[in-house]
């Protein structure tokens, strides 16, 4: 039965309230990151608009309605990527589980909901020689060169995400013990070892570069910009891309390239998957397993280029 316009307007307000309540639960009890919360909010508002066109409330939606929503995303004039649809499915499942816990629905319409199968894209990885070229790109002994050298060395040495690198404080690094504390997704902390080369670059930066940049400011961020304030993620991207361009690696670089290279090189060197999972801060071992494919591909390349009878 179609609902009057007045009821639709009231339901729109209720939907927005339910979404805000759900997002507050995810933030406070599940500790999800702001980026994930923002994506989930967009997904749910989009779903709410779809239901509004069908003159349905969130609590009236059936499995068929949700399947129709996903089909519209997949087959519309501008089809949505499979990975994005998979995220929307995860969002809807979590949302409806929350509604059921709160006693707002009796049956979960997402119980048999399936998104498209995601094709696994292997991340780009630099060779050890390419990493060496990139890390050697910051030239000179000026404050910014010392900062850039330390930043690149630490990102590769510890497999940091961009957000983790810019979120580091001076107190997060114990150079004497050779350990670093990183805050990952959902504010989860992990401790990662730092190699000697990265420690040497950090000591030079903290001894000469950082004091020259911050001056008299009481800045706690480890990596700072040219004005002495904490480095932003956008600023970090510009630094990485600038040095990648100088090293002739611009086409190979993405914000995560050093992290992917860290993981792949550790596995190739004999690191076990569980230890790598802990160092990367992955909640699920399956996320870490993508790097086993990269290592296998590299082994095949080495085999076919080195074995005398491999290509006969």
C-alpha positions as MATLAB code, in Angstrom:
seq = 'XXXXXXXXXXXXXXXXXXXXXXXXXXXXXXXXXXXXXXXXXXXXXXXXXXXXXXXXXXXXXXXXXXXXXXXXXXXXXXXXXXXXXXXXXXXXXXXXXXXXXXXXXXXXXXXXXXXXXXXXXXXXXXXXXXXXXXXXXXXXXXXXXXXXXXXXXXXXXXXXXXXXXXXXXXXXXXXXXXXXXXXXXXXXXXXXXXXXXXXXXXXXXXXXXXXXXXXXXXXXXXXXXXXXXXXXXXXXXXXXXXXXXXXXXXXXXXXXXXXXXXXXXXXXXXXXXXXXXXXXXXXXXXXXXXXXXXXXXXXXXXXXXXXXXXXX';
ca = [
       0.000    0.000    0.000;
       1.364    3.410   -0.993;
       2.048    5.803    1.865;
       0.767    9.437    1.792;
       3.360   12.163    1.176;
       3.139   13.302    4.811;
       4.101    9.844    6.021;
       6.989    9.729    3.539;
       8.369   12.999    4.892;
       8.058   11.707    8.445;
       9.768    8.454    7.482;
      12.603   10.410    5.837;
      13.271   12.115    9.160;
      13.072    8.758   10.937;
      15.480    7.177    8.446;
      18.006    9.959    9.038;
      17.633    9.426   12.792;
      18.181    5.671   12.422;
      21.270    6.266   10.284;
      22.765    8.689   12.811;
      22.061    6.233   15.633;
      23.705    3.419   13.647;
      26.779    5.511   12.811;
      27.144    6.515   16.461;
      27.088    2.815   17.394;
      29.785    2.039   14.792;
      31.986    4.877   15.977;
      31.650    4.412   19.731;
      31.319    0.634   20.056;
      33.016   -0.709   16.922;
      35.657    2.015   16.576;
      35.329    2.366   12.784;
      37.357    5.073   11.044;
      35.903    8.377    9.868;
      36.417    7.371    6.242;
      34.361    4.193    6.720;
      31.662    6.061    8.637;
      31.441    8.655    5.872;
      31.150    5.964    3.199;
      28.449    4.118    5.173;
      26.469    7.337    5.648;
      26.529    7.968    1.885;
      25.500    4.353    1.184;
      22.545    4.469    3.569;
      21.287    7.834    2.347;
      21.442    6.508   -1.228;
      19.466    3.434   -0.157;
      16.957    5.672    1.641;
      16.415    7.689   -1.550;
      15.843    4.441   -3.476;
      13.204    3.316   -0.957;
      11.568    6.749   -1.023;
      11.046    6.398   -4.778;
       9.329    3.085   -4.051;
       7.306    4.731   -1.255;
       8.688    2.267    1.297;
      10.132    2.723    4.761;
      13.437    1.167    5.852;
      11.623   -1.262    8.149;
       9.268   -2.381    5.348;
      12.025   -3.203    2.848;
      12.224   -6.846    1.823;
      15.015   -8.968    0.408;
      13.552   -8.272   -3.048;
      13.776   -4.518   -2.507;
      17.421   -4.738   -1.486;
      18.213   -6.984   -4.457;
      16.514   -4.451   -6.739;
      18.644   -1.677   -5.224;
      21.847   -3.601   -5.961;
      20.649   -4.498   -9.463;
      20.008   -0.824  -10.172;
      23.546    0.027   -9.084;
      25.038   -2.724  -11.254;
      22.947   -2.204  -14.382;
      22.309    1.532  -14.417;
      23.585    4.024  -16.982;
      26.705    4.452  -14.830;
      27.385    0.995  -13.324;
      29.013    0.992   -9.894;
      32.255   -0.944   -9.379;
      31.940   -4.412   -7.851;
      34.126   -3.425   -4.875;
      31.839   -0.468   -4.109;
      28.715   -2.647   -4.297;
      30.367   -5.175   -1.981;
      30.938   -2.369    0.537;
      27.288   -1.301    0.249;
      26.173   -4.887    0.902;
      28.373   -5.005    4.010;
      26.924   -1.676    5.139;
      23.316   -2.805    4.652;
      23.935   -6.087    6.467;
      25.433   -4.277    9.432;
      22.637   -1.698    9.415;
      19.831   -4.269    9.421;
      21.536   -6.377   12.076;
      21.621   -3.234   14.193;
      17.902   -2.590   13.586;
      17.090   -6.151   14.628;
      19.193   -5.860   17.803;
      17.272   -2.698   18.633;
      13.948   -4.537   18.160;
      12.908   -2.361   15.203;
      12.491   -5.287   12.791;
      11.696   -8.976   13.284;
      13.310  -10.402   10.156;
      16.611   -9.418    8.556;
      16.091   -8.813    4.796;
      19.846   -9.040    4.175;
      20.145  -12.644    5.420;
      20.423  -14.059    1.873;
      21.750  -10.929    0.210;
      24.784  -11.433   -2.009;
      26.832   -8.817   -3.784;
      28.931   -9.300   -6.910;
      32.062  -11.391   -6.666;
      34.996   -9.017   -6.391;
      37.849   -9.563   -8.786;
      41.011   -9.370   -6.758;
      43.374   -6.712   -8.037;
      46.961   -7.237   -7.029;
      48.596   -4.070   -5.717;
      51.555   -2.520   -7.488;
      54.889   -3.254   -5.878;
      58.328   -1.756   -6.403;
      61.396   -3.916   -6.785;
      64.144   -3.529   -4.200;
      66.182   -1.548   -6.732;
      63.254    0.793   -7.372;
      62.719    1.308   -3.637;
      66.408    2.185   -3.285;
      66.064    4.740   -6.097;
      63.027    6.320   -4.466;
      64.554    6.454   -0.978;
      67.719    7.958   -2.382;
      65.840   10.719   -4.188;
      65.718   13.360   -1.368;
      69.048   15.140   -1.840;
      70.930   17.492    0.438;
      71.046   18.194    4.159;
      68.380   20.892    4.426;
      65.442   20.467    6.854;
      62.952   19.422    4.153;
      65.359   16.929    2.585;
      66.012   15.402    6.013;
      62.244   15.214    6.646;
      61.481   13.621    3.278;
      64.255   11.059    3.650;
      63.039   10.089    7.126;
      59.409    9.965    6.001;
      60.076    7.650    3.060;
      62.412    5.426    5.060;
      59.911    5.044    7.915;
      56.960    4.333    5.599;
      58.905    1.552    3.867;
      60.568    0.256    7.054;
      57.268   -0.098    8.926;
      54.676   -0.604    6.170;
      52.685    2.440    7.238;
      49.525    3.753    5.681;
      49.623    7.442    4.749;
      47.204    8.304    7.584;
      49.387    6.415   10.057;
      52.543    8.228    8.965;
      51.020   11.709    9.338;
      49.432   10.648   12.640;
      52.755    9.790   14.278;
      53.852   11.871   17.248;
      57.369   12.271   18.597;
      56.414    9.996   21.502;
      55.369    7.177   19.166;
      58.972    6.388   18.218;
      61.474    4.689   20.513;
      64.721    4.960   18.567;
      66.735    3.303   21.323;
      64.562    0.168   21.226;
      63.961    0.449   17.484;
      60.157    0.330   17.778;
      57.310    2.497   16.489;
      53.678    2.736   17.636;
      51.186    3.227   14.790;
      47.480    3.992   15.048;
      45.664    2.190   12.272;
      42.054    1.847   11.142;
      39.510    2.217   13.893;
      42.181    3.799   16.141;
      43.738    0.354   16.696;
      47.343    0.555   17.835;
      50.176   -1.756   16.890;
      53.914   -1.762   17.522;
      56.263   -2.292   14.571;
      60.079   -2.649   14.505;
      62.147    0.016   12.696;
      65.316   -0.875   10.802;
      68.669    0.793   11.349;
      68.604    2.819    8.136;
      65.231    4.338    9.036;
      66.422    5.057   12.583;
      69.494    6.839   11.189;
      67.280    8.973    8.928;
      64.971    9.749   11.867;
      67.871   10.731   14.110;
      69.170   13.165   11.481;
      65.697   14.626   10.953;
      64.843   14.929   14.660;
      68.308   16.257   15.486;
      68.616   18.912   12.778;
      65.641   19.020   10.418;
      62.572   19.063   12.649;
      63.900   21.663   15.152;
      64.633   24.025   12.246;
      61.098   23.576   10.882;
      59.074   23.923   14.091;
      61.141   26.713   15.685;
      59.568   27.663   19.006;
      56.269   25.894   18.285;
      55.159   23.170   20.658;
      54.241   20.740   17.886;
      53.776   17.061   18.794;
      53.494   15.684   15.231;
      56.623   13.822   14.173;
      56.463   14.884   10.530;
      55.788   18.582    9.951;
      55.340   20.862    6.950;
      57.538   23.794    5.959;
      55.618   26.046    8.376;
      56.203   23.723   11.337;
      52.644   22.372   11.609;
      51.666   18.711   11.382;
      51.953   17.240    7.897;
      48.604   16.432    6.243;
      47.824   13.364    4.169;
      47.594   15.564    1.062;
      51.007   17.016    1.873;
      52.451   13.520    2.244;
      51.056   12.483   -1.143;
      52.716   15.469   -2.801;
      56.054   14.604   -1.182;
      55.877   10.954   -2.258;
      54.730   11.787   -5.789;
      57.407   14.462   -6.172;
      60.201   12.067   -5.295;
      58.622    9.263   -7.360;
      58.706   11.622  -10.339;
      62.358   12.399   -9.678;
      63.170    8.682   -9.523;
      61.254    7.934  -12.726;
      58.652    5.901  -10.831;
      55.619    8.174  -10.990;
      53.540    5.750  -13.066;
      54.167    2.947  -10.556;
      53.375    4.888   -7.399;
      50.154    5.068   -5.430;
      49.653    6.155   -1.811;
      50.027    2.525   -0.674;
      52.932    1.456   -2.883;
      55.608    1.554   -0.171;
      53.323   -0.400    2.187;
      52.695   -3.056   -0.489;
      56.420   -3.227   -1.233;
      57.210   -3.608    2.482;
      54.847   -6.580    2.758;
      55.961   -8.302   -0.428;
      59.666   -7.920    0.325;
      59.210   -9.278    3.861;
      57.378  -12.363    2.561;
      60.026  -12.906   -0.107;
      62.650  -12.733    2.631;
      60.997  -15.471    4.684;
      58.584  -13.601    7.000;
      55.620  -15.738    8.058;
      52.092  -14.611    7.234;
      50.907  -14.209   10.845;
      53.802  -11.919   11.750;
      53.184   -9.885    8.600;
      49.489   -9.614    9.484;
      50.412   -8.169   12.870;
      52.910   -5.709   11.406;
      50.408   -4.503    8.804;
      47.594   -4.249   11.345;
      45.168   -6.389    9.339;
      42.183   -7.662   11.310;
      41.695  -10.560    8.868;
      44.481  -12.866    7.687;
      42.731  -13.114    4.302;
      43.604   -9.467    3.664;
      47.280  -10.259    4.209;
      47.182  -13.305    1.939;
      47.039  -11.140   -1.202;
      50.787  -10.684   -0.794;
      51.381  -14.409   -1.154;
      50.141  -14.086   -4.749;
      52.629  -11.298   -5.382;
      55.462  -13.396   -3.962;
      54.433  -16.371   -6.089;
      54.408  -14.192   -9.215;
      57.867  -12.915   -8.376;
      59.171  -16.462   -7.855;
      57.824  -17.442  -11.280;
      59.541  -14.456  -12.895;
      62.825  -15.405  -11.237;
      62.415  -19.053  -12.217;
      61.689  -18.432  -15.891;
      64.469  -15.886  -16.230;
      67.087  -18.020  -14.405;
      66.375  -21.698  -15.093;
      68.211  -22.899  -18.207;
      65.425  -25.223  -19.354;
      62.373  -23.288  -18.165;
      61.567  -21.676  -21.510;
      62.641  -24.462  -23.878;
];
